[in-house]
Amino acid sequence: MQQNPKVSILIPAKNETHFVKDCLHSIQKQTFQNWEVILVDDHSTDDTNSIVKSIAEKDSRIKCLMNQGQGIISALRTAYELASGDFITRMDADDLMRPNKIEVLYNGLIKHGKGHVAVGGVHYFAETNLKSGFKNYQKWLNKHTAAGTNFTDIFKECVIPSPCWMLSREDLDGINAFNEERYPEDYDLAFRMYAKGYEVIPTDQVLHDWRDYATRTSRTSDTYKEYTFTEIKWYYFNLLHRDSSKQLLVMGTGYRGKKIAHHLIQLGIDFLWISNNDEKIGKHIYNQMIYDLSMDLDWKNIQCIGTVASEMGKKFLEDLIESHGGEMNKELFHFC
C-alpha cells in the first residue's frame, strides 16, 4: 500500500446530462481529497461526455473514457482495470455524495482492516413524490447498516447499497469483482462479499443521497426486472447453502412464491409447495400441487424458502422452523 493511500471512484454513466455535473461537484467537495474518478461513458447519446470532459480539463483527478463493451458491468470492469487506488468505491452518475462520505468509508477500512466492507446510510430523494417502497427499503437498509447486520437478510433484497460501499483493492480482487455478466450487478457483488465472509462495518451516518426518477436505469432496464432477482437468489442459495440430501420446500403462493416456483420448475428442481391459503390448498399452479402445512413432513430433513411478505408471516415461519429444531439461514431462507 502506498504511503498516502488513494481512493478510486468508479462511475458508470449513460445519458446523465441533467445530473452528472452535480454528482462530480459533490465529489470535489469531499473532506477526503486524495481520490480519483474513473468515469466510463456507456455510449451516451446526450451531452454527458462533453460535460464530464469540461470538468476533467480543470481537475486532473477526473478521467473520462468510453466503455470498451456495453452495459454497466462492462463499464465497471473498464473503470476498475484503469483504477490506481488502494481503495475502491462505486458512485452513480445521477446521485450525490455527502461531504464526508469518502472520509468515513476510508477511515472505517483503515480501522478494521482487510475482510471488511465499509458502507454508509442512504437517503432517497426525488423531484416528484417518492414511493413508499423506496422509503421502506431505505429504512430497512439503514437499520441493518447501523448494526452491521446486512448479510443476515441477503436473500430478501440487496443489502449493500450499490453506490455506497468501499473495499480495499485486495479484497475486491479477492471476490473477482465485475468478471461475470450476472445481473443485478450490485446484488451479485453483495453476494460475493457474503460468500467470502467479509464483515460489514456498522455506521449510523447517512453518507449518500440516492436519486429516484422515472427513467433511472434500475426502473427501465430488463436487467433489473423481478425475474433477475429470483434467478440470482436461487443461484447463490444453490451455490452456498443448498443441501441436496434435504427436501426443498417453498412456503407461500403469492407473487414471489409463484416467481421462485416457476423458476425451479424451469430448472427441473424437485420441491414441495406449501400454503396456508385455503383457496389454493389442493389445487395446482404451473401443474404443481399446493399442499397444506399440516401434511406429514420430516422437519429434520427439509430446507425451506420463505416467500411470505408480511412480518407476521415471516415470524410464523421462523417459529415453525425453530419449533422443529431448524435455524434461520440454514433450514429457512427468506426470499422476500
N, C-alpha and C positions, 0 to 999 in steps of 0.2 A: 504493500500500500504506500502511496505517495505521502510525503511529509505533510502536505497540505491537500487533503482529500477533496476530490471534485464530485459533484452530483450531476449525472446526466439525466436530462428530462426528455423522454421520448414522446413525441406528439404526432399521431396520425391525423391528417386533416383532409377534408374534401368539401369544397363549396362552403367555406366558412367566412365569406366576405363580411358578414354582419357582426361576427363575434371574435375573430382571431386577433384583431388589434388589442381589444380589451384583455384577452387571455394573456398575450405576451407582455403587456404592460403590468399585469398583476404579478408576473414572474420577475420582471425587472425591479419591482418594489419589494422583493423578498429581503428579510433581515439577514439571511444567509446568501452571500453573493458569489461564492465560488461554484458556479453552476455553468452548464452548457445546455442549450436547447438543440435537439436534432429533430427538426420538423420535416416530416415526409408528406408531400402533397400527393394524394391518391388520385391524380389525374383530374383535378378540379376544372370545371368549365366556367368558373366565375373569376373574380379578381384576387382570390386567396393568395396565389403565388406572388403576384406583384406587391401586394400589401406586406407580406412577410419579408420579401426581399428588400423593400424600402426600409423596414425596421432593422433588418440584419446589416444593412450598409452602415448603420450608425452604432451597432453593437455586435462586435466580433464573436461574442459568446453564442449568438443565434445563427444556426446553419439551416438552410432550406434546400431540399433536393426533391426530385421526383421519385415516386415509388418504382422500384425495379420490377414489381409484379402488379397484381391487382388485389385490392381489399385491405382491411385493417391489419390482418396478421402479417401479410407481406410488408406493409408499411412499418409495422413494429419491428419486424426482422431486419429490414433495411436500416432503420434507425439504430437498432442495437448493435449491428455489425460496425457501425461508424462511431459509436459512443466511446469515449475515452475515460469516463468517470469510474471511480471506485465504488460508487453507489448509484443505483438506477431507480428511477421512478417514471411513472407514466402520467401524462396530462391529456385531457381532451381539449381540442381547439375552440370549443364553444363554452368552456367553463372558466371559473375564476379561482385563483389561489388566495387564501387569507395570507396576510403579510408574513406570518411566522410559520407557514406550513413546512417549508423545506428544513428550516432550523429544528423544528420539533421532531420531524421524522428522522433526520440525520442524528440528532442527539440521542434519540431512542436506540438507534442501532449501535452507536458508539458505546452507550452504557451497557447494553445487553449482549452485544457480540453476535457472532455468526449463529445461524439456525433460528433467527428471529425475523419476523415481519413487522415493520413499523406501519401503522395505519392511523387514520385520523377520523374524527367525526365529520359528517357531511350535512349540508343544508341544501335542500331542493328549492329552486325558485323558478318562476315563470312569469312572463308578461301577462298571461291570462290566468284564470283560476287554476290552481294546482289540484289535481285529482287526489282523492283520498288514498288511493293505492300508493302513491309516491310518499305521502305523509306517513303512512303506516310503515312502509319499507324504511324510510329514514329513521323513524323511532326505533324499529326493531334492530336495524343495523347499528345505530349509535349506542343502544343498550349493550349489545354484545361487545362493541369496541371499547366501551368504558370498562368492561370487566375482563377483556381479553379472551372471551369465550366463543369467539366467532366460529371456530371449526366444529363446535358441538352441534350446530344446526346446518351443516354444509349441504345436506341433501334436501333441505327445504328450499333454499334460494342462495344466490351468490352472496357469500358472507364477507368478501373482501371488496370494498368499493373500487371499481376499476380505475378511477383516476386519483386515488388517494392511498397509495401504498409506496413503500420503499424497501429495497433489498440490497444487500451487498452484491457486487457483481459475481463474486464466487458462489453465493447462494442461488443467484438467478441462473448461473451456468449449471448449478447442481440439479436443477429441475428441467433442464433442456427447454427453456422458455422459447416460445414462438417457433418451434421446429416442426409443428404439425398444423394442418388446416382443419382444426377442430373448433367449431363454434358452439355456443358463445365463447369467445376467446378469453374474456375476463373470468368466466366461470371455470374454464379449463385451467387457467393459471392458478386460481384458488385451489382447485382440486390437486394440482401438482404440489403446491405448498403443503397441503394437508397430508398427502401421501408421503412426503419426505419427512414429516414430523416437525415442521417448523412451528414455532410458538408465536402467538400474536402479542405484541407489546401493548398493554392497555393504556388508553388515554380518554379523558372526557372532553378534550378540546376539539371544537369544530374547526377544521382546517381548510375545508373545500366547499365552494359554492357550486352546486350541480344544476345546470340549466336544463329545463324541460321545454320543449316546443314541438309542434305538430310534425315537423319534417326531420326531427332528430333521427339519426341512423337506427338507433335501437327501436324506434317506433315504426320504421318503414322497411327495413331490410328483412328478407326472408331468413337471414342467419340468426335472427333473434325471435323467431316465431316459437310458439309453445312447444312444438314437436322437437325442436333442437334442445330445449331444456330437458325434456323427457329422455331423449337419447343420451345426453351427457350424464345425467343422473344414473341411468342404468349402466352405462359404460363403466363408470368408476365404482359403483356398488358391486358390479360383477367382478371387476378387476381387484378390488381391495377387500371386500367383505363377504362375497357370496360363498356359502358353504354348500356345495352340491350334494352333500350327504343329507341335507335337511330339506323338508318340504317347504316350498315357497308359497306364501300367502299374499294376496293383495286384498287389503281391507278398504272398502269404500267403493261405491258405484257412481259417484258424482263425476264431474267434468274431468278432474285429474285422475281419478280411478280408471275411467274409460281410456284416457290417453296412455297410461302405462300398460294397461291390459292389452290394448290394441298393439302396442309396440312389442310386448312379449309374444303375442300370437304370431306377429310377423316374423319374429326371430325363431319361432318354434320352441319357445321355452315353456315347460310344463309348470302350471301353477294352479292353486285353488283360489277362487274369487269369493270373498266373504262380504256379507252386508247385513245390517240390522234394519234395512228398509223393507217393510212388509210388502210393499208394492213391487219389489224386484226379486225377492227371495223366491226360488223355484222357477224363475224364468231364465231365458237365455239372452245374453248380449254378445254380439260377434260369435254366435254359436257356442258360447261358453256359459255353463251352468252357474247360477248365482246361489251360493249356499248360505245357510243360517249360521250364526255364531254358535248355536247350541249343538252343531254337529260334533261327532266324536273325533277329537284331534289329539295327536301325540305332541303335546305342547313342548316337550323337551327336545323335540327334533323338528322345529319349524323356524323359519325366518320370515318376518312379516314386513311388507312395505305398506306403510300407512298413508292413505290419500285423503284423510278427513281434514277439512279445512278449519273447523271450529276448534277453539281452545278446549272446550268441554269435551269434544270428540277425541282430541289428542290425549287428554288426560285419561279418558276412559280406556283407550288402547294401552297407554303406559301402565295403568293399574292392572289391566288384564294380563299383559305380558309379565309384569313383575309378580303377580299372584301365582304364576306358573314357573317362577324362578328365572325368568328371562331378564335381559338388560337392554337399555337404550343403546343404539348403535352397535348392537351385537345380534340380538334377536328381533329388535324393532327399529325401523328406519322411517322417519317421517319424510315423505316426498313432497309435502306442501305445508 
